Amino acid sequence: MGKNSSAARISILGLFAAIIILQNYVPMIGYIPVGPLNITTIHITVIIAAVVLGPGDGALIGGVWGIVDWIRALTVTSSALGNIVMVNPLISVLPRILIGLVAGWLFSSLVRDKSKLTAPLVVSGIAGSLTNTILVLGGIALFFGNGATVLHAINFQALTPYILFVAGTNGIPEAIAAAFLVPLIPTPLLKYTKLGKERFKRISEVK
C-alpha cells in the first residue's frame, strides 16, 4: 500500500471515528431512549466501516465506539443503567470490536463481485447487529444475573430478566435497521470508488 493510500485510509478511519463520537454525544443520533435502555444506530456505522474497509479496520472503529461508551459510563453521561453495566469493558468494548470483525469477515467471505452486493451486505448487517445484541446481553446475564454488583441497593437478580427482555426486543429493530440501511451507503462506495477497488483487491488476494 502506497503512502497516498495509507494517508487516505487514515483519513477515512478518522472520519468514521469522528462520526462515532458525534453519535455518542449528540442526543437522538446514536441512541434512542426506550425505557431503561437505548435503541442504538451506532452499530450501523461500525458495520459500514467493516464492509468498506475490512474486518481489521471495522474492529478498530468498533473499539472506538466501545471505549467512548465505556468512558461515558465512567463519567456518568450514559443512561442510568448504562452507568452500571457499561463500566465493564467486556460488555461495553469487546462486543463492539467483534461487530467489526464479524461483519467485515462475513462480507469478505460472501461477496463474489461488484454486481451482487445486496445479499452479502444484508447478511453482514444483520450478523453484525446480532453480534452486539447477543454479546451485550450475554455480558449482562453473566456479570449481573446473580446480583453480583457493588450497588447492593439494586436487585439485579430480579431485574436481569426484565433487562434481557427489553434489550432483546430492542435488538430486533436494530437488526432490521441494519438490514435496510447497511446496503445503502457501502454499495456506491464499493462499486465506484478507489476505496472499493482496493477492498475487492484485498478480498481477491485472500481468496
Helices and strands as residue ranges (DSSP letters): H 3-25, E 31-34, E 37-40, H 42-53, H 55-74, H 82-85, H 89-92, H 94-110, H 118-144, H 156-181, H 186-192, H 194-206
